[in-house]
Every structure is written in structure tokens, then in C-alpha cells.
Amino acid sequence: MLEKDTVVAIGVVFTAFIGLLNLGYSFRHNRRASYVTSVTVTRVKWIGDVRDNLSRFMSLIYQCAVAAPSSESEGDKIFQEIAHKRKLLRLQLAPKESAFDRAFEQEIETLY
């Protein structure tokens, strides 16, 4: 039969081994979870930016079409901002990535 000290030593080694396995699993899981969280936060921010730029782009076009600018300098300023928003949207959508983005980009160009 094993002595009491030997059984305790085996139990301590076994517990330390299980603790190290748990530490490795937790570290790996936490890295993966933090990566997913950061990607999700970035994606939500990107969607918000696209929505803001698109809404401003559409409001500028509406302002130009319905309520024509009172002066030529004001019209030039509005057209510059429309062109700026158009370029921002094109950059944000990355048209080479999917057919949906290309169709959306064509819609923006049609509006422009």
C-alpha cells in the first residue's frame, strides 16, 4: 500500500497538471473571444459610419435637387461635399469585395 505522503504528492501533481491545462484553455479561449469582440465592435462602427455618410450624401442630393442653392458659391460648396461623401462611400464599401457592393456603388454613381 502507498504511504500517505506519496498519495498527497500524487494528488498535488495531478491537481497542478489539471490547473495548467485549465490555464492554457482559458488563455486560448479569452484570446479568441477578445478577437471576436473587437471585430464585432469595429464592424458596428463601420456600419454606423456608412449610414452617416450615406444619409448625409442623400440629404445633400435632396437639398440640391429640391431646394436649389441660392448662389453659385453655395452650389459649388454643396457639390464638393457631395463628391467628398461619394468618395468616402466608395472607399468604405470596397466595391471589389462583392456584387452587392458593386450594385450599391452603381446606385450611388447614378444619384451623383
TIZATI-489337 format. One record per residue: residue in one letter; x, y, z of N, C-alpha, C in turn. Coordinates in steps of 0.1 Angstrom, whole numbers, always signed. Layout:
% TIZATI-489337
[r 'a' [X Y Z] [X Y Z] [X Y Z]] ...
END
This chain:
% TIZATI-489337
[r 'm' [+8 -12 +0] [+0 +0 +0] [+9 +13 +0]] [r 'l' [+4 +23 -6] [+11 +36 -7] [+10 +43 +6]] [r 'e' [+21 +50 +9] [+21 +58 +21] [+13 +71 +19]] [r 'k' [+9 +77 +30] [+0 +89 +30] [+7 +100 +22]] [r 'd' [+20 +102 +25] [+28 +113 +18] [+28 +111 +3]] [r 't' [+30 +99 -1] [+30 +96 -16] [+17 +99 -22]] [r 'v' [+6 +95 -16] [-7 +98 -22] [-9 +113 -22]] [r 'v' [-5 +121 -12] [-7 +135 -12] [+1 +141 -23]] [r 'a' [+14 +137 -25] [+22 +142 -36] [+17 +139 -49]] [r 'i' [+11 +127 -52] [+5 +124 -65] [-7 +133 -67]] [r 'g' [-15 +135 -56] [-27 +144 -57] [-23 +158 -61]] [r 'v' [-12 +163 -55] [-7 +177 -57] [-3 +178 -72]] [r 'v' [+5 +168 -77] [+10 +169 -90] [-2 +168 -100]] [r 'f' [-11 +159 -97] [-23 +158 -106] [-31 +171 -106]] [r 't' [-33 +177 -95] [-40 +190 -94] [-33 +201 -102]] [r 'a' [-20 +201 -100] [-12 +211 -108] [-13 +209 -123]] [r 'f' [-13 +197 -127] [-14 +194 -141] [-28 +198 -147]] [r 'i' [-38 +195 -139] [-52 +200 -143] [-53 +215 -143]] [r 'g' [-46 +222 -134] [-46 +236 -133] [-39 +242 -145]] [r 'l' [-28 +236 -149] [-21 +241 -161] [-29 +239 -174]] [r 'l' [-36 +228 -175] [-45 +226 -187] [-56 +236 -187]] [r 'n' [-62 +239 -176] [-72 +249 -175] [-67 +262 -178]] [r 'l' [-55 +266 -174] [-49 +279 -177] [-47 +280 -192]] [r 'g' [-42 +270 -198] [-40 +270 -213] [-53 +272 -220]] [r 'y' [-63 +264 -216] [-76 +265 -223] [-82 +279 -221]] [r 's' [-81 +285 -209] [-87 +298 -206] [-80 +309 -214]] [r 'f' [-67 +308 -215] [-59 +318 -223] [-63 +317 -237]] [r 'r' [-64 +306 -243] [-68 +304 -257] [-82 +309 -260]] [r 'h' [-91 +305 -251] [-105 +309 -252] [-106 +325 -251]] [r 'n' [-100 +331 -241] [-101 +345 -239] [-95 +353 -251]] [r 'r' [-84 +348 -257] [-78 +355 -269] [-88 +355 -280]] [r 'r' [-94 +343 -282] [-104 +342 -293] [-116 +351 -291]] [r 'a' [-121 +351 -278] [-133 +359 -275] [-130 +374 -277]] [r 's' [-118 +378 -272] [-115 +392 -274] [-113 +396 -288]] [r 'y' [-108 +387 -297] [-107 +390 -311] [-121 +391 -317]] [r 'v' [-130 +382 -314] [-143 +383 -319] [-150 +396 -315]] [r 't' [-148 +400 -302] [-154 +412 -297] [-149 +424 -304]] [r 's' [-136 +425 -307] [-130 +436 -313] [-135 +437 -328]] [r 'v' [-136 +426 -335] [-141 +426 -349] [-156 +430 -349]] [r 't' [-164 +426 -339] [-178 +430 -339] [-179 +445 -336]] [r 'v' [-171 +450 -327] [-172 +465 -324] [-167 +473 -336]] [r 't' [-157 +468 -343] [-152 +475 -355] [-163 +475 -366]] [r 'r' [-169 +464 -367] [-179 +462 -378] [-191 +471 -375]] [r 'v' [-196 +472 -362] [-207 +481 -359] [-203 +495 -361]] [r 'k' [-191 +499 -358] [-187 +513 -360] [-186 +516 -375]] [r 'w' [-181 +506 -383] [-181 +508 -397] [-195 +510 -403]] [r 'i' [-204 +502 -399] [-218 +503 -403] [-224 +516 -400]] [r 'g' [-221 +521 -388] [-226 +535 -384] [-220 +546 -393]] [r 'd' [-207 +544 -396] [-201 +554 -404] [-207 +554 -418]] [r 'v' [-209 +542 -424] [-215 +541 -437] [-229 +548 -437]] [r 'r' [-237 +545 -427] [-250 +550 -426] [-250 +566 -425]] [r 'd' [-241 +571 -417] [-240 +585 -415] [-236 +592 -428]] [r 'n' [-226 +586 -435] [-221 +592 -448] [-232 +591 -459]] [r 'l' [-239 +579 -459] [-250 +578 -468] [-261 +587 -466]] [r 's' [-265 +589 -453] [-276 +598 -451] [-272 +613 -454]] [r 'r' [-260 +616 -451] [-255 +630 -455] [-255 +632 -470]] [r 'f' [-250 +621 -477] [-249 +621 -491] [-263 +623 -497]] [r 'm' [-273 +615 -492] [-287 +616 -497] [-293 +630 -494]] [r 's' [-290 +635 -482] [-296 +648 -479] [-290 +659 -487]] [r 'l' [-277 +658 -491] [-271 +668 -499] [-277 +668 -513]] [r 'i' [-279 +656 -518] [-285 +654 -532] [-300 +660 -532]] [r 'y' [-307 +657 -521] [-321 +662 -520] [-321 +677 -519]] [r 'q' [-311 +682 -511] [-310 +697 -510] [-307 +703 -523]] [r 'c' [-299 +697 -531] [-295 +702 -544] [-307 +701 -554]] [r 'a' [-314 +690 -553] [-325 +688 -563] [-337 +696 -560]] [r 'v' [-341 +696 -548] [-354 +702 -544] [-352 +717 -541]] [r 'a' [-343 +720 -532] [-341 +734 -529] [-328 +739 -535]] [r 'a' [-328 +744 -547] [-316 +747 -554] [-308 +758 -546]] [r 'p' [-295 +757 -546] [-287 +767 -539] [-289 +781 -544]] [r 's' [-289 +790 -534] [-292 +804 -538] [-281 +811 -545]] [r 's' [-268 +807 -543] [-257 +813 -550] [-248 +802 -557]] [r 'e' [-240 +807 -566] [-231 +797 -573] [-221 +792 -563]] [r 's' [-216 +800 -554] [-205 +795 -545] [-211 +785 -535]] [r 'e' [-224 +787 -531] [-230 +777 -522] [-232 +764 -530]] [r 'g' [-236 +765 -542] [-238 +753 -551] [-225 +746 -552]] [r 'd' [-214 +753 -554] [-201 +746 -556] [-197 +739 -543]] [r 'k' [-200 +746 -531] [-197 +740 -518] [-204 +727 -516]] [r 'i' [-217 +727 -520] [-226 +715 -519] [-220 +704 -528]] [r 'f' [-217 +708 -540] [-212 +698 -549] [-199 +692 -545]] [r 'q' [-190 +700 -539] [-178 +695 -533] [-180 +685 -522]] [r 'e' [-190 +688 -513] [-193 +679 -502] [-199 +666 -507]] [r 'i' [-208 +667 -518] [-214 +655 -524] [-203 +647 -529]] [r 'a' [-193 +653 -537] [-182 +645 -542] [-174 +638 -531]] [r 'h' [-172 +646 -520] [-164 +640 -509] [-171 +628 -503]] [r 'k' [-184 +629 -500] [-192 +618 -495] [-192 +606 -504]] [r 'r' [-193 +609 -517] [-193 +599 -527] [-180 +591 -526]] [r 'k' [-169 +598 -526] [-156 +591 -525] [-155 +583 -512]] [r 'l' [-160 +589 -501] [-159 +582 -488] [-167 +569 -489]] [r 'l' [-179 +569 -495] [-187 +557 -496] [-181 +547 -505]] [r 'r' [-175 +551 -515] [-168 +542 -524] [-156 +535 -517]] [r 'l' [-149 +542 -509] [-138 +536 -501] [-143 +527 -490]] [r 'q' [-154 +531 -484] [-159 +523 -473] [-165 +510 -478]] [r 'l' [-171 +510 -490] [-178 +498 -495] [-169 +488 -501]] [r 'a' [-157 +491 -505] [-147 +482 -512] [-154 +474 -523]] [r 'p' [-157 +481 -534] [-166 +475 -545] [-161 +462 -550]] [r 'k' [-148 +459 -549] [-143 +446 -555] [-146 +434 -546]] [r 'e' [-151 +436 -534] [-154 +425 -525] [-166 +417 -528]] [r 's' [-177 +424 -532] [-189 +416 -535] [-197 +423 -546]] [r 'a' [-206 +415 -552] [-215 +420 -562] [-225 +430 -556]] [r 'f' [-229 +428 -543] [-238 +437 -537] [-232 +451 -536]] [r 'd' [-219 +452 -532] [-213 +465 -531] [-211 +472 -544]] [r 'r' [-209 +464 -555] [-208 +470 -568] [-221 +476 -573]] [r 'a' [-232 +468 -570] [-245 +473 -574] [-248 +486 -566]] [r 'f' [-245 +486 -553] [-247 +498 -545] [-239 +510 -549]] [r 'e' [-227 +507 -553] [-218 +518 -558] [-224 +523 -571]] [r 'q' [-229 +515 -580] [-235 +520 -592] [-247 +529 -589]] [r 'e' [-255 +525 -579] [-266 +533 -575] [-262 +547 -570]] [r 'i' [-251 +547 -562] [-245 +560 -558] [-241 +568 -570]] [r 'e' [-234 +562 -579] [-230 +569 -591] [-241 +575 -599]] [r 't' [-252 +567 -600] [-264 +572 -607] [-270 +584 -600]] [r 'l' [-270 +584 -587] [-275 +595 -579] [-266 +607 -581]] [r 'y' [-253 +605 -582] [-244 +616 -583] [-246 +622 -596]] 
END
